[in-house]
């Protein structure tokens, strides 16, 4: 179960970032086929490499494993922007979001 979550999230988050497995592998200091190997379920990264993966993807380790959060970078950015708004504007944004859901 844990293993499936790791592999699935790696694939999803990399695809969301729109980078190739090769590009990501090289960017985190690994061989060109490293991420491809992980995505094909060939082992796990060391803790240090996992942190590099998270940093590259722009997510925290907690966000990496939060499969209920489909777009962690966008969500974090949205919350930061919401915190910068005054009460009236924050309520306006919430009403817009609620309206879009229906």
C-alpha beads as a LAMMPS data file, in Angstrom:
LAMMPS data file: protein, C-alpha beads

102 atoms
101 bonds

1 atom types
1 bond types

-500.0 500.0 xlo xhi
-500.0 500.0 ylo yhi
-500.0 500.0 zlo zhi

Masses

1 110.0

Atoms # bond

1 1 1 0.000 0.000 0.000
2 1 1 2.694 2.514 1.028
3 1 1 4.771 1.467 -1.944
4 1 1 1.922 2.043 -4.395
5 1 1 1.282 5.486 -2.938
6 1 1 4.946 6.458 -3.348
7 1 1 5.165 5.365 -6.965
8 1 1 1.760 6.774 -7.935
9 1 1 2.473 10.164 -6.356
10 1 1 5.903 10.385 -7.971
11 1 1 4.388 9.766 -11.392
12 1 1 1.504 12.191 -10.804
13 1 1 3.552 15.031 -9.359
14 1 1 6.242 14.755 -12.017
15 1 1 3.607 14.775 -14.776
16 1 1 1.943 17.787 -13.156
17 1 1 5.284 19.612 -13.259
18 1 1 5.538 18.655 -16.954
19 1 1 9.126 17.429 -16.848
20 1 1 10.577 14.244 -18.242
21 1 1 11.872 11.517 -15.972
22 1 1 15.324 12.048 -17.489
23 1 1 15.275 15.794 -16.860
24 1 1 14.198 15.280 -13.262
25 1 1 16.804 12.572 -12.668
26 1 1 19.618 14.811 -13.825
27 1 1 18.279 17.825 -11.923
28 1 1 18.405 15.930 -8.620
29 1 1 21.939 14.688 -9.309
30 1 1 21.143 11.127 -10.343
31 1 1 21.757 9.071 -13.461
32 1 1 19.540 9.782 -16.471
33 1 1 17.345 6.706 -15.882
34 1 1 16.948 7.049 -12.111
35 1 1 13.389 8.434 -11.938
36 1 1 12.269 6.129 -14.721
37 1 1 13.555 3.214 -12.638
38 1 1 11.638 4.416 -9.596
39 1 1 8.471 4.894 -11.623
40 1 1 8.867 1.318 -12.856
41 1 1 8.916 0.240 -9.210
42 1 1 12.599 -0.579 -9.050
43 1 1 13.499 0.307 -5.484
44 1 1 13.155 3.386 -3.313
45 1 1 15.303 6.474 -2.987
46 1 1 17.442 7.141 0.043
47 1 1 15.994 9.659 2.478
48 1 1 18.365 12.331 1.148
49 1 1 17.313 11.703 -2.453
50 1 1 13.661 11.673 -1.403
51 1 1 14.150 15.176 0.022
52 1 1 15.767 16.249 -3.275
53 1 1 12.753 14.818 -5.119
54 1 1 10.356 16.779 -2.905
55 1 1 12.365 19.968 -3.304
56 1 1 12.456 19.550 -7.077
57 1 1 8.708 18.922 -7.224
58 1 1 8.032 21.902 -4.955
59 1 1 6.267 19.888 -2.261
60 1 1 6.934 19.039 1.348
61 1 1 7.344 15.362 2.290
62 1 1 3.933 15.559 3.944
63 1 1 2.373 16.948 0.757
64 1 1 4.095 14.248 -1.282
65 1 1 2.209 11.552 0.627
66 1 1 -1.096 13.436 0.871
67 1 1 -2.929 11.731 -1.976
68 1 1 -6.073 13.678 -1.072
69 1 1 -4.289 16.840 -2.206
70 1 1 -4.183 16.588 -5.988
71 1 1 -2.258 19.815 -6.566
72 1 1 -0.123 20.546 -3.493
73 1 1 1.934 23.404 -4.950
74 1 1 -1.142 25.221 -6.223
75 1 1 -2.992 24.609 -2.952
76 1 1 -0.119 26.021 -0.879
77 1 1 0.099 29.072 -3.194
78 1 1 -3.677 29.584 -2.951
79 1 1 -3.592 29.476 0.856
80 1 1 -0.715 31.954 0.933
81 1 1 -2.657 34.327 -1.329
82 1 1 -5.811 33.882 0.749
83 1 1 -3.907 34.770 3.926
84 1 1 -2.809 38.039 2.297
85 1 1 -6.403 39.156 1.693
86 1 1 -8.509 41.189 4.078
87 1 1 -11.658 39.586 5.534
88 1 1 -14.037 41.025 2.945
89 1 1 -11.985 39.894 -0.046
90 1 1 -11.343 36.483 1.496
91 1 1 -15.106 36.012 1.903
92 1 1 -15.636 37.121 -1.704
93 1 1 -13.144 34.533 -2.946
94 1 1 -14.808 31.832 -0.857
95 1 1 -18.194 32.693 -2.367
96 1 1 -16.723 32.539 -5.876
97 1 1 -15.188 29.127 -5.171
98 1 1 -18.469 27.840 -3.748
99 1 1 -20.289 29.146 -6.830
100 1 1 -17.852 27.369 -9.151
101 1 1 -18.426 24.052 -7.371
102 1 1 -22.153 24.065 -8.181

Bonds

1 1 1 2
2 1 2 3
3 1 3 4
4 1 4 5
5 1 5 6
6 1 6 7
7 1 7 8
8 1 8 9
9 1 9 10
10 1 10 11
11 1 11 12
12 1 12 13
13 1 13 14
14 1 14 15
15 1 15 16
16 1 16 17
17 1 17 18
18 1 18 19
19 1 19 20
20 1 20 21
21 1 21 22
22 1 22 23
23 1 23 24
24 1 24 25
25 1 25 26
26 1 26 27
27 1 27 28
28 1 28 29
29 1 29 30
30 1 30 31
31 1 31 32
32 1 32 33
33 1 33 34
34 1 34 35
35 1 35 36
36 1 36 37
37 1 37 38
38 1 38 39
39 1 39 40
40 1 40 41
41 1 41 42
42 1 42 43
43 1 43 44
44 1 44 45
45 1 45 46
46 1 46 47
47 1 47 48
48 1 48 49
49 1 49 50
50 1 50 51
51 1 51 52
52 1 52 53
53 1 53 54
54 1 54 55
55 1 55 56
56 1 56 57
57 1 57 58
58 1 58 59
59 1 59 60
60 1 60 61
61 1 61 62
62 1 62 63
63 1 63 64
64 1 64 65
65 1 65 66
66 1 66 67
67 1 67 68
68 1 68 69
69 1 69 70
70 1 70 71
71 1 71 72
72 1 72 73
73 1 73 74
74 1 74 75
75 1 75 76
76 1 76 77
77 1 77 78
78 1 78 79
79 1 79 80
80 1 80 81
81 1 81 82
82 1 82 83
83 1 83 84
84 1 84 85
85 1 85 86
86 1 86 87
87 1 87 88
88 1 88 89
89 1 89 90
90 1 90 91
91 1 91 92
92 1 92 93
93 1 93 94
94 1 94 95
95 1 95 96
96 1 96 97
97 1 97 98
98 1 98 99
99 1 99 100
100 1 100 101
101 1 101 102
